[in-house]
Structure formats: C-alpha cells, structure tokens
Amino acid sequence: MDLQPNEFDRLLFFEHARKNAEAAYANNPLDADNLTRWAGALLELSQFQSVPESKKMILDSISKLEEALLINPKKHDALWCIGNAYTSHAFLNPNQDEAKDYFDKASVYFQQAVNEDPGNELYLKSLEVTAKAPELYSEIHKHGFPQQATGAAEPSTSSSTKTSKKKKSSDLKYDIFGWIILAVGIVTWVGFAKSHVPPPPPPPPR
C-alpha cells in the first residue's frame, strides 16, 4: 500500500507505541492499561499489513486484551477494543460461519463495554454497527475480498492490471477498517498521552 505522509507518520507512531508497550510489559506484566495500549497499537498497525499479517497482528492484539481483562474484567476500554479486534478478524475470514462467530463475540464484548460505561456513545455506536456487520461482510465477500487482497486473484498478464487490482483491494480493506481504526487510534493516542509518552499528532480525520 502506498502511504500518504500522514499515514506514514501514524505507522511510525504506532510502531513506536508498540515498542514502548512491549518494554513496559517487561517491567510490569500486570499493567492492564499498558496491555490495552499495546493491543490498540497492534490493531492500528494491522491495517498496514497484508491480510495474513493483519490476521496475525489482530490475534496478537486479542491475546493482549484477554490478558488485560484477566487483570481487570471490568475494564471497559479493553472490552471495547477486543470487540473491535474480533470485528476486524471477522471481515478478514473467508468462512462465513466462522466470521459470524467472531461478529457474535464482538457483539458480546461491545455489550459488556456498554454495561460498564453506559453513556459512552462510541461503545453504543460500535454495538449498533456490529449488528449490521454480517450484512456488510456478505456484500464485501461477493466481490472476492479478501482473496484479492491475499494475492489469490487470477493471474494477470499486465503488471498495471495487477497494480490496479492490488490498489482496489487495499482501498477496500482500508475502508472496512476505517471506523474501527480511527476510533482505536484516538483511544490509543489518549492512553499514551496519559502515560506521559511524548505526544504524537492525533490520528487524522478520515
């Protein structure tokens, strides 16, 4: 994916954030806030990867969030973040039944986040969007996503056609993650600001 300057800045920031969180974890593995920030950074970074790499990063993010929730089961930002991770993973899963399971899990976590912080509009919006996610999933996968994005599209005799197909699939993936990533980015950025990491620029508006 060709990165715009602001996207490159975000990539650098969240890679820096990931490394900071990893270092902090070595000093204190029981810091649920740090684990949540680490997971948020991984979710952000996942959008810049190929589909297989995205899946790996998302699963790693889920693992960190599960760890955070073992420490603090009522941590609403971690509950919300894991809902986003499951939603992201569902969209990248070519098996509709498995994807539905991930959407169902996401919905459960979003509901728990709402229960812990009832007035949070972001959590309520996430719960609402997830209810519509299976319909969006079906529409997207009718058009061959994510097979194209994984490079499994039919061979093309023209390199320009290949580039065009790759760009389209990347753009589609970018759009899918749009609402998730922007929100996760803001929450992660705020989290790092609170933890006295040198303040980066906030995620740009989409």
PAZAPA-4460 file (N, C-alpha, C; in steps of 0.05 Angstrom, whole numbers, plus 32768, in hexadecimal, padded with zeros to 4 digits):
% residues 206
    n_x    n_y    n_z   ca_x   ca_y   ca_z    c_x    c_y    c_z   seq   type   mol
   8011   7FE8   8000   8000   8000   8000   8012   8019   8000     1      M     A
   800D   802B   7FEE   801B   8044   7FED   8011   8056   8004     2      D     A
   8023   805F   8015   801B   806E   802C   801D   808C   8027     3      L     A
   8008   809A   802F   8009   80B7   802F   801B   80C0   8046     4      Q     A
   8026   80D9   8046   8037   80E1   805C   802A   80DF   8077     5      P     A
   8010   80E6   807A   8004   80E4   8094   8000   80C7   809D     6      N     A
   7FFC   80B5   8089   7FFA   8099   8090   8015   808E   8099     7      E     A
   802A   8097   808C   8045   808E   8093   804B   8097   80B0     8      F     A
   8043   80B0   80B6   8047   80BA   80D2   8038   80A9   80E6     9      D     A
   8020   80A1   80DF   8011   8090   80F1   801E   8075   80F4    10      R     A
   8027   806A   80DE   8035   8050   80DF   804D   8051   80F2    11      L     A
   805D   8066   80EF   8075   806A   8100   806D   806D   811E    12      L     A
   8058   807D   8122   804F   8082   813E   8046   8068   814B    13      F     A
   8035   8058   813D   802A   8040   814A   803F   802A   814C    14      F     A
   8053   802A   813A   8069   8017   813D   8079   801F   8156    15      E     A
   807D   8039   815A   808B   8043   8172   807B   803C   818B    16      H     A
   8061   8040   8189   804F   803A   819F   8050   801C   81A7    17      A     A
   8050   800B   8192   8052   7FEE   8197   806B   7FE7   81A5    18      R     A
   8082   7FF2   819D   809C   7FEC   81A9   809C   7FF6   81C6    19      K     A
   8091   800E   81CB   8090   8018   81E6   807F   8006   81F8    20      N     A
   8068   7FFD   81EE   8057   7FEC   81FE   8064   7FD1   8204    21      A     A
   8073   7FC7   81F0   8081   7FAE   81F4   8096   7FB1   8209    22      E     A
   80A5   7FC7   8209   80B9   7FCC   821E   80AC   7FCF   8239    23      A     A
   8096   7FDE   823A   8088   7FE2   8253   807D   7FC8   825F    24      A     A
   8075   7FB6   824D   806A   7F9C   8255   8080   7F8B   8263    25      Y     A
   8099   7F8E   8259   80AF   7F7F   8265   80B3   7F87   8282    26      A     A
   80AE   7FA1   8287   80B1   7FAB   82A2   8099   7FA6   82B4    27      N     A
   8081   7FA6   82A8   8069   7FA1   82B8   8054   7F93   82A6    28      N     A
   8054   7F79   82A7   8041   7F6A   8296   8024   7F6B   82A0    29      P     A
   801F   7F77   82B7   8004   7F78   82C2   7FF7   7F94   82BE    30      L     A
   8002   7FA4   82AD   7FF7   7FBE   82A7   7FE2   7FBC   8290    31      D     A
   7FC8   7FBB   8298   7FB3   7FB7   8285   7FB1   7FCE   8271    32      A     A
   7FB7   7FE7   827A   7FB6   7FFE   8268   7FCB   7FFB   8252    33      D     A
   7FE3   7FF2   825A   7FF8   7FEF   8246   7FF1   7FD9   8232    34      N     A
   7FE6   7FC3   823C   7FDE   7FAD   822A   7FC9   7FB6   8216    35      L     A
   7FB7   7FC7   821F   7FA2   7FD2   820D   7FAE   7FE4   81F9    36      T     A
   7FC1   7FF5   8201   7FCF   8007   81EE   7FDE   7FF6   81D9    37      R     A
   7FEC   7FE2   81E3   7FFB   7FD0   81D1   7FE9   7FC4   81BC    38      W     A
   7FD2   7FBA   81C5   7FBF   7FAD   81B3   7FB4   7FC2   819F    39      A     A
   7FAF   7FDA   81A8   7FA5   7FEF   8196   7FB9   7FF6   8181    40      G     A
   7FD3   7FF7   8189   7FE8   7FFC   8175   7FEA   7FE6   8160    41      A     A
   7FE7   7FCD   8169   7FE7   7FB7   8157   7FD0   7FB8   8143    42      L     A
   7FB8   7FBF   814D   7FA1   7FC2   813B   7FA6   7FD8   8126    43      L     A
   7FB1   7FEE   812F   7FB8   8003   811C   7FCC   7FF9   8107    44      E     A
   7FE1   7FEC   8110   7FF5   7FE3   80FE   7FEB   7FCD   80EA    45      L     A
   7FD6   7FBF   80F3   7FCC   7FA9   80E2   7FC1   7FB3   80C7    46      S     A
   7FB8   7FCC   80C7   7FAC   7FD6   80AE   7FC1   7FDB   8098    47      Q     A
   7FDA   7FDC   80A0   7FF0   7FE1   808D   7FFC   7FC8   8082    48      F     A
   7FF1   7FB1   808A   7FFD   7F97   8083   7FED   7F89   806D    49      Q     A
   7FF9   7F73   8063   7FEA   7F61   8051   7FD5   7F53   8062    50      S     A
   7FC1   7F47   8056   7FAB   7F3A   8065   7FB6   7F25   8078    51      V     A
   7FC8   7F12   8070   7FD2   7EFF   8083   7FE0   7F0C   809B    52      P     A
   7FF0   7F21   8096   7FFE   7F2E   80AB   7FEA   7F3E   80BD    53      E     A
   7FD6   7F49   80B0   7FC1   7F57   80C0   7FB4   7F44   80D4    54      S     A
   7FAD   7F2C   80CA   7FA0   7F18   80DB   7FB2   7F11   80F3    55      K     A
   7FCC   7F0E   80EE   7FDF   7F07   8104   7FE0   7F1D   8119    56      K     A
   7FE1   7F36   810F   7FE2   7F4D   8121   7FC8   7F50   8131    57      M     A
   7FB2   7F4B   8124   7F98   7F4D   8132   7F96   7F38   8148    58      I     A
   7F9E   7F20   8141   7F9E   7F0A   8155   7FB0   7F10   816D    59      L     A
   7FC7   7F1C   8167   7FDA   7F24   817C   7FCD   7F3A   818D    60      D     A
   7FBF   7F4C   8180   7FB1   7F61   818F   7F9C   7F55   81A1    61      S     A
   7F8C   7F42   8197   7F78   7F34   81A8   7F85   7F27   81C0    62      I     A
   7F9C   7F1A   81BC   7FAA   7F0D   81D2   7FB1   7F21   81E7    63      S     A
   7FBB   7F38   81DF   7FC3   7F4D   81F3   7FAA   7F57   8202    64      K     A
   7F94   7F5A   81F4   7F7C   7F64   8200   7F70   7F50   8214    65      L     A
   7F72   7F37   820D   7F68   7F22   821F   7F79   7F22   8239    66      E     A
   7F93   7F27   8235   7FA5   7F29   824D   7F9C   7F41   825E    67      E     A
   7F96   7F58   8251   7F8E   7F70   8260   7F74   7F6A   826F    68      A     A
   7F62   7F5C   8262   7F48   7F56   826F   7F49   7F41   8285    69      L     A
   7F5E   7F31   8285   7F63   7F1F   829B   7F6A   7F30   82B4    70      L     A
   7F79   7F45   82AF   7F82   7F57   82C5   7F6B   7F68   82CF    71      I     A
   7F5C   7F72   82BB   7F45   7F84   82C2   7F2D   7F7E   82B0    72      N     A
   7F1C   7F6B   82B8   7F06   7F62   82A7   7EF2   7F78   82A0    73      P     A
   7EF2   7F8E   82AF   7EDE   7FA4   82AA   7EEB   7FBB   829A    74      K     A
   7F02   7FB7   828F   7F10   7FCD   8281   7F02   7FD2   8266    75      K     A
   7EF1   7FE7   8265   7EDF   7FEA   824E   7EED   7FF0   8234    76      H     A
   7F04   7FFF   8235   7F12   8004   821C   7F1F   7FEB   8211    77      D     A
   7F27   7FD9   8222   7F32   7FBF   8218   7F1B   7FAE   820D    78      A     A
   7F04   7FAE   821A   7EED   7FA0   8210   7EE5   7FAA   81F4    79      L     A
   7EE5   7FC4   81F1   7EDE   7FD1   81D8   7EF3   7FCA   81C2    80      W     A
   7F0C   7FCC   81CA   7F22   7FC7   81B7   7F22   7FAA   81AD    81      C     A
   7F1C   7F97   81BF   7F1B   7F7B   81B6   7F03   7F76   81A3    82      I     A
   7EEE   7F85   81A8   7ED7   7F84   8195   7EE0   7F8D   8179    83      G     A
   7EEF   7FA2   8178   7EF9   7FAC   815E   7F0C   7F97   8151    84      N     A
   7F1D   7F8B   8162   7F30   7F77   8157   7F21   7F60   814B    85      A     A
   7F0C   7F56   8159   7EFC   7F40   814E   7EED   7F48   8134    86      Y     A
   7EE3   7F61   8134   7ED6   7F6B   811C   7EE9   7F6B   8104    87      T     A
   7F01   7F76   8109   7F16   7F77   80F4   7F1C   7F5B   80E9    88      S     A
   7F20   7F49   80FC   7F27   7F2E   80F5   7F11   7F20   80E5    89      H     A
   7EF8   7F26   80EC   7EE1   7F1A   80DE   7EE2   7F23   80C0    90      A     A
   7EE7   7F3C   80BB   7EE6   7F46   80A0   7EFC   7F39   808F    91      F     A
   7F12   7F31   809B   7F28   7F25   808C   7F25   7F06   808A    92      L     A
   7F10   7EFB   8095   7F0C   7EDE   8095   7EFB   7ED6   807D    93      N     A
   7F04   7EC5   806B   7EF4   7EBE   8053   7EDE   7EAA   805A    94      P     A
   7EDE   7E9E   8071   7EC9   7E8B   8079   7EB3   7E9A   8087    95      N     A
   7E9B   7E9A   807B   7E85   7EAA   8085   7E7C   7EA2   80A1    96      Q     A
   7E7C   7E87   80A6   7E73   7E7E   80C1   7E87   7E86   80D6    97      D     A
   7EA1   7E84   80D0   7EB5   7E8D   80E4   7EB4   7EAB   80E8    98      E     A
   7EB0   7EBA   80D2   7EAD   7ED7   80D4   7E96   7EDE   80E6    99      A     A
   7E80   7ED0   80E3   7E68   7ED6   80F4   7E6E   7ED1   8111   100      K     A
   7E7E   7EBC   8117   7E86   7EB7   8133   7E96   7ECF   813E   101      D     A
   7EA8   7EDA   812E   7EB8   7EF1   8136   7EA6   7F0A   813A   102      Y     A
   7E93   7F0E   8128   7E81   7F25   812B   7E70   7F22   8145   103      F     A
   7E68   7F09   814B   7E58   7F04   8163   7E69   7F0A   817C   104      D     A
   7E82   7F01   817B   7E94   7F07   8192   7E98   7F25   8195   105      K     A
   7E9C   7F32   817F   7E9F   7F4F   8180   7E87   7F5D   818D   106      A     A
   7E70   7F54   8185   7E57   7F60   8190   7E55   7F5C   81AE   107      S     A
   7E5D   7F45   81B7   7E5D   7F3F   81D4   7E70   7F52   81E3   108      V     A
   7E88   7F56   81D8   7E9B   7F68   81E5   7E92   7F85   81E4   109      Y     A
   7E87   7F8D   81CD   7E7D   7FA9   81CC   7E66   7FAD   81E0   110      F     A
   7E55   7F99   81E3   7E3F   7F9C   81F7   7E4B   7F9E   8213   111      Q     A
   7E60   7F8F   8219   7E6C   7F90   8233   7E79   7FAB   8238   112      Q     A
   7E85   7FB7   8222   7E91   7FD1   8224   7E7B   7FE6   822A   113      A     A
   7E65   7FE3   821D   7E4E   7FF6   8221   7E43   7FF3   823E   114      V     A
   7E42   7FDA   8247   7E39   7FD5   8263   7E4B   7FE3   8278   115      N     A
   7E65   7FE3   8272   7E78   7FEF   8285   7E79   800D   8283   116      E     A
   7E72   8018   826B   7E73   8035   8266   7E5B   803D   8255   117      D     A
   7E43   803D   8261   7E2A   803F   8252   7E27   8058   8240   118      P     A
   7E34   806E   8248   7E30   8087   8239   7E43   808A   8222   119      G     A
   7E54   8077   821D   7E6A   807A   8209   7E5E   8077   81ED   120      N     A
   7E5D   808C   81DE   7E51   808C   81C3   7E61   807A   81B0   121      E     A
   7E7C   807A   81B3   7E8D   8069   81A2   7E86   804C   81A5   122      L     A
   7E82   8043   81BE   7E7B   8027   81C3   7E60   8020   81B8   123      Y     A
   7E4D   8033   81BC   7E32   802E   81B1   7E32   802C   8193   124      L     A
   7E42   803E   8186   7E44   803E   8169   7E51   8024   815F   125      K     A
   7E65   801B   816D   7E72   8001   8165   7E5F   7FEA   8167   126      S     A
   7E4F   7FEA   817C   7E3B   7FD4   817F   7E26   7FD5   8168   127      L     A
   7E1F   7FED   8160   7E0B   7FF1   814A   7E17   7FE8   8130   128      E     A
   7E30   7FF0   812B   7E3D   7FE9   8111   7E42   7FCB   810F   129      V     A
   7E49   7FBE   8125   7E4E   7FA1   8125   7E35   7F92   811E   130      T     A
   7E1E   7F9C   8125   7E04   7F8E   811E   7E01   7F8E   8100   131      A     A
   7E0C   7FA2   80F2   7E0A   7FA3   80D5   7E22   7F96   80C7   132      K     A
   7E36   7F8E   80D6   7E4F   7F84   80CA   7E4C   7F6B   80B9   133      A     A
   7E3B   7F57   80C1   7E39   7F40   80B0   7E2E   7F46   8094   134      P     A
   7E1C   7F5A   8092   7E12   7F62   8078   7E28   7F6F   8067   135      E     A
   7E38   7F80   8074   7E4E   7F8C   8066   7E63   7F77   805D   136      L     A
   7E68   7F64   806F   7E7A   7F4E   8069   7E72   7F3F   8050   137      Y     A
   7E58   7F38   804E   7E4E   7F2A   8036   7E52   7F3A   801D   138      S     A
   7E4D   7F54   801F   7E50   7F65   8007   7E6D   7F66   7FFE   139      E     A
   7E7F   7F69   8012   7E9B   7F6B   800B   7EA6   7F51   7FFF   140      I     A
   7E9E   7F3A   800A   7EA8   7F21   8001   7E9C   7F18   7FE6   141      H     A
   7E86   7F24   7FDE   7E7B   7F1F   7FC4   7E8F   7F28   7FAF   142      K     A
   7E9F   7F3D   7FB5   7EB1   7F49   7FA2   7ECD   7F3D   7FA5   143      H     A
   7ED0   7F27   7FB3   7EE9   7F18   7FB3   7EFD   7F21   7FC8   144      G     A
   7EF5   7F31   7FDB   7F07   7F39   7FF1   7F05   7F24   8007   145      F     A
   7F1B   7F1A   8014   7F35   7F25   8011   7F48   7F16   7FFE   146      P     A
   7F3C   7F04   7FED   7F4D   7EF5   7FDC   7F60   7F06   7FCB   147      Q     A
   7F55   7F1C   7FC1   7F66   7F2E   7FB1   7F7C   7F3A   7FC2   148      Q     A
   7F74   7F42   7FDA   7F88   7F4F   7FEB   7F9E   7F3C   7FF4   149      A     A
   7F99   7F22   7FF4   7FAE   7F0F   7FFC   7FBF   7F06   7FE4   150      T     A
   7FB9   7F12   7FCC   7FC8   7F0B   7FB4   7FBD   7EF2   7FA7   151      G     A
   7FA5   7EE9   7FAE   7F9A   7ED1   7FA2   7F88   7ED7   7F8A   152      A     A
   7F89   7EF0   7F81   7F79   7EF7   7F69   7F84   7EE9   7F51   153      A     A
   7F75   7EE7   7F3B   7F7E   7EDA   7F23   7F97   7EE8   7F19   154      E     A
   7FAA   7ED9   7F0D   7FC2   7EE5   7F03   7FBB   7EF9   7EED   155      P     A
   7FCA   7F0E   7EEC   7FC5   7F23   7ED8   7FDE   7F25   7EC6   156      S     A
   7FD8   7F29   7EAC   7FEF   7F2B   7E9A   7FFB   7F47   7E9A   157      T     A
   7FED   7F5A   7EA6   7FF6   7F76   7EA6   7FFE   7F7E   7EC2   158      S     A
   8016   7F88   7EC5   801F   7F91   7EE0   800E   7FA8   7EE9   159      S     A
   8005   7FB9   7ED7   7FF4   7FD0   7EDF   7FD9   7FC6   7EE9   160      S     A
   7FCF   7FB1   7EDD   7FB6   7FA5   7EE7   7FB9   7F9A   7F03   161      T     A
   7FD0   7F8D   7F07   7FD6   7F82   7F22   7FD7   7F99   7F36   162      K     A
   7FE5   7FAE   7F2F   7FE7   7FC5   7F41   7FCB   7FD0   7F47   163      T     A
   7FBB   7FD2   7F32   7FA0   7FDD   7F36   7F8F   7FCB   7F49   164      S     A
   7F91   7FB1   7F45   7F82   7F9E   7F56   7F8C   7FA0   7F73   165      K     A
   7FA6   7FA2   7F75   7FB1   7FA4   7F90   7FA8   7FBD   7F9E   166      K     A
   7FA8   7FD3   7F8F   7FA0   7FED   7F9A   7F82   7FEC   7FA3   167      K     A
   7F71   7FE0   7F92   7F55   7FDE   7F98   7F50   7FCE   7FB2   168      K     A
   7F5E   7FB7   7FB4   7F5A   7FA7   7FCC   7F65   7FB5   7FE4   169      S     A
   7F7B   7FC4   7FE1   7F86   7FD2   7FF8   7F73   7FE9   8000   170      S     A
   7F68   7FF7   7FED   7F55   800C   7FF3   7F3C   8001   8001   171      D     A
   7F33   7FE9   7FF8   7F1B   7FDD   8004   7F21   7FD6   8021   172      L     A
   7F38   7FCA   8025   7F40   7FC2   8040   7F42   7FDB   8052   173      K     A
   7F4D   7FF0   8047   7F50   8009   8056   7F35   8014   805E   174      Y     A
   7F22   8013   804C   7F06   801C   8052   7EF9   800C   8068   175      D     A
   7EFD   7FF1   8066   7EF1   7FDF   807A   7EFB   7FE7   8096   176      I     A
   7F15   7FEB   8098   7F20   7FF0   80B2   7F1C   800D   80BB   177      F     A
   7F12   801E   80A9   7F11   803B   80AE   7F05   8042   80C9   178      G     A
   7EEC   803A   80CE   7EDF   8043   80E7   7EEC   8036   80FF   179      W     A
   7EF6   801D   80FC   7F03   8010   8112   7F1D   801D   811A   180      I     A
   7F2E   8020   8105   7F49   8029   810A   7F4A   8046   8114   181      I     A
   7F39   8057   8109   7F39   8073   8112   7F33   8074   8130   182      L     A
   7F1F   8066   8138   7F17   8066   8154   7F2C   805A   8166   183      A     A
   7F37   8043   815D   7F4C   8036   816D   7F65   8049   816F   184      V     A
   7F6B   8056   8158   7F82   8068   8158   7F7F   807F   816C   185      G     A
   7F67   808A   816D   7F62   80A0   817F   7F65   8097   819C   186      I     A
   7F59   8080   81A2   7F5A   8075   81BE   7F77   806E   81C5   187      V     A
   7F85   8062   81B2   7FA1   805B   81B8   7FB2   8074   81BC   188      T     A
   7FAE   8088   81AB   7FBD   80A1   81AD   7FB8   80AE   81C8   189      W     A
   7F9F   80AF   81D0   7F98   80BB   81EA   7FA6   80AB   8201   190      V     A
   7FA5   8091   81FE   7FB1   807F   8212   7FCF   8085   8215   191      G     A
   7FDD   8088   81FE   7FFA   808D   8200   7FFF   80A9   820A   192      F     A
   7FEE   80BC   8203   7FF2   80D7   820D   7FF0   80D7   822C   193      A     A
   7FDD   80C7   8236   7FDA   80C6   8253   7FF2   80B8   8261   194      K     A
   7FFF   80A7   8251   8016   8098   825D   8030   80A7   8259   195      S     A
   802F   80C1   8251   8046   80D2   824F   8059   80CA   8239   196      H     A
   804F   80BD   8224   8060   80B9   820D   8060   80D3   81FE   197      V     A
   8076   80DB   81F1   8077   80F4   81E2   805F   80F5   81CF   198      P     A
   804F   810B   81D1   8035   810B   81C1   803A   810C   81A3   199      P     A
   802E   80F9   8195   8030   80F9   8178   8018   8109   816C   200      P     A
   8017   810D   8152   7FFF   8119   8147   7FE8   8106   8149   201      P     A
   7FD0   810F   814F   7FB9   80FC   8150   7FB3   80F1   8134   202      P     A
   7FA5   80DA   8133   7F9E   80CF   8119   7F8E   80E3   8108   203      P     A
   7F95   80E5   80EE   7F87   80F9   80DD   7F6A   80F1   80D8   204      P     A
   7F59   8104   80D3   7F3D   80FD   80CD   7F3B   80EF   80B2   205      P     A
   7F28   80DD   80AF   7F25   80CE   8096   7F11   80DD   8085   206      R     A
***
